[in-house]
Amino acid sequence: MARKPALPDAAALRALVDGQNCLTLRVTPNASTDAVAISDARVDVRVTATPEAGKANAAVLGLLARALGVPKSALTIVKGETGRDKRVRLE
């Protein structure tokens, strides 16, 4: 049975949205569990998905959407598609 991911309060995440309606993320793929945490002015996201064929990016967007309480389609990676440091726009 999969464990529930650790998620911060949606209001705390929304407080980190900048003037361009973006969040700065640091992603760790291949993690032991899925989790979202707030660290300074960025969001640390750990996903169990592997960083191949866009699996980790899809997992990051799904987990972040769940944490924010928005549909996955409301989030778009605008920078860092292939790196660990990403910027995600909230529509």
ChimeraX commands (.cxc) that place a marker at each C-alpha (Angstrom):
marker #1 position 0.00,0.00,0.00 radius 0.5
marker #1 position 1.40,3.39,-1.01 radius 0.5
marker #1 position 1.97,5.93,1.73 radius 0.5
marker #1 position 0.31,9.30,1.59 radius 0.5
marker #1 position 2.79,11.98,0.47 radius 0.5
marker #1 position 3.86,14.65,2.93 radius 0.5
marker #1 position 2.30,17.92,1.75 radius 0.5
marker #1 position 2.52,21.43,3.22 radius 0.5
marker #1 position -0.46,23.72,3.65 radius 0.5
marker #1 position -1.70,25.08,0.30 radius 0.5
marker #1 position -1.71,28.65,1.68 radius 0.5
marker #1 position 1.97,28.35,2.60 radius 0.5
marker #1 position 2.77,27.21,-0.96 radius 0.5
marker #1 position 0.71,30.00,-2.50 radius 0.5
marker #1 position 2.63,32.53,-0.40 radius 0.5
marker #1 position 5.77,31.56,-2.38 radius 0.5
marker #1 position 4.19,32.38,-5.77 radius 0.5
marker #1 position 6.10,35.31,-7.27 radius 0.5
marker #1 position 4.86,38.28,-9.32 radius 0.5
marker #1 position 4.97,36.19,-12.50 radius 0.5
marker #1 position 2.68,33.61,-10.89 radius 0.5
marker #1 position 5.56,31.09,-10.66 radius 0.5
marker #1 position 7.01,28.80,-8.01 radius 0.5
marker #1 position 10.69,27.89,-7.81 radius 0.5
marker #1 position 11.25,24.17,-7.27 radius 0.5
marker #1 position 14.16,21.87,-6.47 radius 0.5
marker #1 position 13.25,18.35,-7.58 radius 0.5
marker #1 position 14.69,15.04,-6.40 radius 0.5
marker #1 position 13.66,12.11,-8.61 radius 0.5
marker #1 position 14.08,8.46,-7.55 radius 0.5
marker #1 position 13.29,9.40,-3.94 radius 0.5
marker #1 position 12.10,6.81,-1.45 radius 0.5
marker #1 position 8.78,8.64,-0.95 radius 0.5
marker #1 position 6.79,11.44,-2.57 radius 0.5
marker #1 position 6.88,14.67,-0.60 radius 0.5
marker #1 position 6.63,18.45,-0.93 radius 0.5
marker #1 position 8.41,20.71,1.57 radius 0.5
marker #1 position 9.12,24.42,1.84 radius 0.5
marker #1 position 12.76,25.47,2.14 radius 0.5
marker #1 position 13.59,29.20,2.21 radius 0.5
marker #1 position 11.96,30.76,-0.88 radius 0.5
marker #1 position 11.69,27.54,-2.87 radius 0.5
marker #1 position 9.71,24.35,-2.81 radius 0.5
marker #1 position 11.53,21.03,-2.47 radius 0.5
marker #1 position 9.73,18.20,-4.26 radius 0.5
marker #1 position 10.71,14.54,-3.96 radius 0.5
marker #1 position 9.13,11.99,-6.28 radius 0.5
marker #1 position 9.65,8.25,-6.64 radius 0.5
marker #1 position 9.39,8.48,-10.44 radius 0.5
marker #1 position 12.50,8.16,-12.59 radius 0.5
marker #1 position 13.73,11.11,-14.67 radius 0.5
marker #1 position 13.18,9.41,-18.02 radius 0.5
marker #1 position 10.60,10.10,-20.71 radius 0.5
marker #1 position 9.07,12.92,-18.63 radius 0.5
marker #1 position 7.88,10.59,-15.84 radius 0.5
marker #1 position 9.43,12.65,-13.04 radius 0.5
marker #1 position 8.08,15.93,-14.45 radius 0.5
marker #1 position 4.58,14.45,-14.68 radius 0.5
marker #1 position 4.86,13.18,-11.10 radius 0.5
marker #1 position 6.09,16.59,-9.89 radius 0.5
marker #1 position 3.17,18.41,-11.54 radius 0.5
marker #1 position 0.67,15.89,-10.17 radius 0.5
marker #1 position 2.02,16.10,-6.63 radius 0.5
marker #1 position 2.25,19.89,-6.72 radius 0.5
marker #1 position -1.30,20.17,-8.08 radius 0.5
marker #1 position -2.51,17.98,-5.23 radius 0.5
marker #1 position -0.67,20.12,-2.67 radius 0.5
marker #1 position -2.10,23.34,-4.11 radius 0.5
marker #1 position -5.61,21.94,-4.60 radius 0.5
marker #1 position -5.67,22.77,-8.32 radius 0.5
marker #1 position -6.01,20.58,-11.43 radius 0.5
marker #1 position -2.75,19.35,-12.95 radius 0.5
marker #1 position -3.62,21.27,-16.12 radius 0.5
marker #1 position -3.27,24.54,-14.16 radius 0.5
marker #1 position 0.50,23.99,-13.83 radius 0.5
marker #1 position 3.16,24.39,-16.51 radius 0.5
marker #1 position 6.92,23.96,-16.31 radius 0.5
marker #1 position 8.35,27.17,-17.79 radius 0.5
marker #1 position 12.02,26.58,-16.98 radius 0.5
marker #1 position 14.14,23.55,-16.15 radius 0.5
marker #1 position 12.33,20.82,-18.08 radius 0.5
marker #1 position 15.45,18.61,-17.95 radius 0.5
marker #1 position 17.08,19.88,-14.75 radius 0.5
marker #1 position 16.44,19.59,-11.03 radius 0.5
marker #1 position 15.81,23.34,-10.60 radius 0.5
marker #1 position 12.48,24.28,-12.14 radius 0.5
marker #1 position 10.04,27.17,-12.38 radius 0.5
marker #1 position 6.39,26.22,-12.56 radius 0.5
marker #1 position 3.66,28.68,-13.55 radius 0.5
marker #1 position 0.30,28.46,-11.82 radius 0.5
marker #1 position -2.51,29.42,-14.24 radius 0.5
marker link #1:1,2 radius 0.2
marker link #1:2,3 radius 0.2
marker link #1:3,4 radius 0.2
marker link #1:4,5 radius 0.2
marker link #1:5,6 radius 0.2
marker link #1:6,7 radius 0.2
marker link #1:7,8 radius 0.2
marker link #1:8,9 radius 0.2
marker link #1:9,10 radius 0.2
marker link #1:10,11 radius 0.2
marker link #1:11,12 radius 0.2
marker link #1:12,13 radius 0.2
marker link #1:13,14 radius 0.2
marker link #1:14,15 radius 0.2
marker link #1:15,16 radius 0.2
marker link #1:16,17 radius 0.2
marker link #1:17,18 radius 0.2
marker link #1:18,19 radius 0.2
marker link #1:19,20 radius 0.2
marker link #1:20,21 radius 0.2
marker link #1:21,22 radius 0.2
marker link #1:22,23 radius 0.2
marker link #1:23,24 radius 0.2
marker link #1:24,25 radius 0.2
marker link #1:25,26 radius 0.2
marker link #1:26,27 radius 0.2
marker link #1:27,28 radius 0.2
marker link #1:28,29 radius 0.2
marker link #1:29,30 radius 0.2
marker link #1:30,31 radius 0.2
marker link #1:31,32 radius 0.2
marker link #1:32,33 radius 0.2
marker link #1:33,34 radius 0.2
marker link #1:34,35 radius 0.2
marker link #1:35,36 radius 0.2
marker link #1:36,37 radius 0.2
marker link #1:37,38 radius 0.2
marker link #1:38,39 radius 0.2
marker link #1:39,40 radius 0.2
marker link #1:40,41 radius 0.2
marker link #1:41,42 radius 0.2
marker link #1:42,43 radius 0.2
marker link #1:43,44 radius 0.2
marker link #1:44,45 radius 0.2
marker link #1:45,46 radius 0.2
marker link #1:46,47 radius 0.2
marker link #1:47,48 radius 0.2
marker link #1:48,49 radius 0.2
marker link #1:49,50 radius 0.2
marker link #1:50,51 radius 0.2
marker link #1:51,52 radius 0.2
marker link #1:52,53 radius 0.2
marker link #1:53,54 radius 0.2
marker link #1:54,55 radius 0.2
marker link #1:55,56 radius 0.2
marker link #1:56,57 radius 0.2
marker link #1:57,58 radius 0.2
marker link #1:58,59 radius 0.2
marker link #1:59,60 radius 0.2
marker link #1:60,61 radius 0.2
marker link #1:61,62 radius 0.2
marker link #1:62,63 radius 0.2
marker link #1:63,64 radius 0.2
marker link #1:64,65 radius 0.2
marker link #1:65,66 radius 0.2
marker link #1:66,67 radius 0.2
marker link #1:67,68 radius 0.2
marker link #1:68,69 radius 0.2
marker link #1:69,70 radius 0.2
marker link #1:70,71 radius 0.2
marker link #1:71,72 radius 0.2
marker link #1:72,73 radius 0.2
marker link #1:73,74 radius 0.2
marker link #1:74,75 radius 0.2
marker link #1:75,76 radius 0.2
marker link #1:76,77 radius 0.2
marker link #1:77,78 radius 0.2
marker link #1:78,79 radius 0.2
marker link #1:79,80 radius 0.2
marker link #1:80,81 radius 0.2
marker link #1:81,82 radius 0.2
marker link #1:82,83 radius 0.2
marker link #1:83,84 radius 0.2
marker link #1:84,85 radius 0.2
marker link #1:85,86 radius 0.2
marker link #1:86,87 radius 0.2
marker link #1:87,88 radius 0.2
marker link #1:88,89 radius 0.2
marker link #1:89,90 radius 0.2
marker link #1:90,91 radius 0.2
view
